[in-house]
């Protein structure tokens, strides 16, 4: 099904260079299913659907680690999903790992139900075997994957490996085309892709953007192992080492972000005053550092780690397990700005918010999280937030949540405490 381009749509330069390189052949990569990853604007998906419509049987397989983005794409392209020309994961329940999504889509099986256990590499391997034990073929033949270059090298490494593992398991030919602004590109991106693909080359530039094209997945490629690290924190005044795990492109990987550490040090100094906390939430839980602290410092409280990023959800779960803190009452949820939480259902929220959308500062990201915190906090509940000192968020916090006090500050970060009015 073709998707007409809105008259006022302006295609991002990075998307243009991806499409011009990937679909340069007269048949636009005839015979190949198109995989579109992390399509923030939806325009790569729209153009991919147009290209697939010219090739009978070809489909577009979309995927994002973001619950919000996946939901937005499902809403925009609902007709194409219904027609079977676009396959996207569900957004209810648990996130579907990319390898599971591709394995289900290209083996002729249905996409795994929301909440089903992730099979990871096993799911991709199973795609080579039919129910009767014979060899199965990829439903779409060869594969062409399109994406913008992510900011984090580990995210690029993870996605490249996931695609390659799937291609090797199914016997499909795979080409990955990833584009971005030249000022944000580096030789390290070429080297990262070259660990997984035999051939990596740069496209010609369009304006200030360029694409990298990689093909020939290397035999023996495996999924990226979670990064391992640790943080030493005071928990109720006692030094404790918290093991950390980082999956894919999660912020901070397996390291302790300095802003989070300052927040937790400050919080621990006054933890005795929070004895009445029955439910605490780490909003934007990331690799699980602050969630692990809450679980350790508040052993009788329910603790929730909530994040829009599937890599963060996986990281937080691994961190809690490694720390021995995966107890009853401690949970991790894939969610967009606490959309699944009841109003006035928490006594304490901690927040180290994202200030960047990719490489650009975006203040609206924080505003929405503050509104979510205000909705979910009970009257008299507290939001502990850390931010870069130069961004001056105190007036915003007072307007959206309630009375604010500065709890601590160093040369880089400020910790503010807002009490819900």
NORRATA-V763713 format. One record per backbone hydrogen bond with DSSP energy under -1.0 kcal/mol. NH is the residue of the N-H (numbers start at 0). CO is the residue of the C=O. E is the energy in kcal/mol with one decimal. If there is no record, write none. Layout:
NH CO E
NH CO E
This chain:
8 5 -1.7
15 11 -2.4
16 12 -2.2
17 13 -1.7
18 14 -2.6
19 15 -2.8
20 16 -1.7
21 17 -2.9
22 18 -2.7
23 20 -1.0
27 24 -2.2
31 28 -1.5
32 141 -2.1
33 58 -2.6
34 143 -2.9
35 60 -2.2
36 145 -2.6
37 62 -2.5
39 37 -1.5
45 41 -2.1
46 42 -2.4
47 43 -2.5
48 44 -2.5
49 45 -1.8
50 46 -2.3
51 47 -2.7
52 48 -1.9
54 51 -1.9
57 54 -2.3
59 84 -2.4
60 33 -3.2
61 86 -2.2
62 35 -1.8
66 307 -2.0
69 65 -2.1
70 66 -2.5
71 67 -2.3
72 68 -2.5
73 69 -2.3
74 70 -2.0
75 71 -2.4
76 72 -2.5
80 76 -2.2
81 77 -2.4
82 78 -1.8
84 79 -1.6
85 79 -1.3
86 59 -2.5
100 96 -2.4
101 97 -2.7
102 98 -2.3
103 99 -2.4
104 100 -2.2
105 101 -2.5
115 112 -2.3
121 118 -1.7
123 119 -1.3
124 120 -2.5
125 121 -2.5
127 124 -1.6
128 125 -1.9
129 133 -3.9
132 129 -2.5
135 127 -1.6
138 105 -2.3
140 137 -1.5
142 172 -3.2
143 32 -2.3
144 174 -3.1
145 34 -3.3
146 176 -1.8
148 178 -3.2
155 151 -1.7
156 152 -2.8
157 153 -2.6
158 154 -2.6
159 155 -2.5
160 156 -2.3
161 157 -2.4
162 158 -2.4
163 159 -2.4
164 160 -3.2
165 161 -1.8
166 162 -2.5
167 163 -2.9
168 164 -2.0
169 165 -1.9
170 166 -1.4
171 166 -1.3
174 142 -1.8
175 213 -3.1
176 144 -3.0
177 211 -2.7
178 146 -1.8
179 209 -2.3
181 207 -3.0
183 180 -1.6
184 181 -1.7
188 185 -1.2
190 186 -2.3
191 187 -2.4
192 188 -2.2
193 189 -2.2
195 192 -1.3
196 192 -2.7
197 215 -2.7
198 214 -2.2
200 212 -2.5
202 210 -3.1
205 208 -2.5
208 205 -2.1
209 179 -2.3
211 177 -3.2
212 200 -3.4
213 175 -2.9
214 198 -2.1
217 195 -3.3
220 217 -1.6
226 245 -3.0
228 243 -2.2
230 241 -2.1
232 239 -2.9
234 237 -2.9
237 234 -1.5
239 232 -2.8
241 230 -3.6
243 228 -2.9
245 226 -1.9
249 246 -1.9
252 249 -2.1
254 251 -2.3
260 256 -2.2
261 257 -2.1
262 258 -2.2
263 259 -2.6
264 260 -2.6
265 261 -2.2
266 262 -2.8
267 263 -2.7
268 264 -1.3
269 266 -1.1
270 267 -1.2
272 269 -1.4
273 270 -2.0
276 273 -1.8
279 301 -2.8
280 347 -2.4
281 303 -3.2
282 349 -2.1
283 305 -3.2
284 305 -1.3
287 284 -2.2
291 287 -2.8
292 288 -1.9
293 289 -2.4
294 290 -2.5
295 291 -2.0
296 292 -3.2
297 293 -2.2
300 297 -1.7
301 277 -2.8
302 328 -2.7
303 279 -2.2
304 330 -2.4
305 281 -2.4
306 332 -2.1
309 64 -2.0
312 308 -2.0
313 309 -2.2
314 310 -2.3
315 311 -3.0
316 312 -1.9
317 313 -2.0
318 314 -2.7
319 315 -2.6
320 316 -2.1
321 317 -2.7
322 318 -2.0
323 320 -1.1
324 319 -2.9
326 324 -2.0
329 326 -1.8
330 302 -2.5
332 304 -3.1
334 306 -1.8
338 335 -1.1
340 337 -1.7
343 374 -2.3
344 375 -1.9
345 375 -1.8
346 278 -2.4
347 278 -1.5
348 381 -2.4
349 280 -2.4
350 383 -2.4
356 359 -3.1
359 356 -1.4
361 354 -2.1
364 361 -1.1
366 362 -1.8
367 363 -1.9
368 364 -1.2
369 365 -2.5
370 366 -2.1
371 367 -2.1
372 368 -2.4
373 369 -2.5
374 370 -1.9
375 371 -2.0
376 372 -2.3
377 345 -2.8
379 419 -2.1
380 377 -2.8
381 346 -2.2
382 417 -2.8
383 348 -3.0
384 415 -2.8
385 350 -2.0
386 413 -2.1
388 411 -2.5
390 387 -2.1
391 388 -1.0
396 392 -2.4
397 393 -2.5
398 394 -2.1
399 395 -1.9
400 396 -2.4
401 396 -1.3
404 416 -2.3
406 414 -2.6
407 414 -1.4
409 412 -2.8
413 386 -2.5
414 407 -2.9
415 384 -3.0
416 404 -2.8
417 382 -2.6
418 402 -2.5
419 380 -3.1
420 400 -1.5
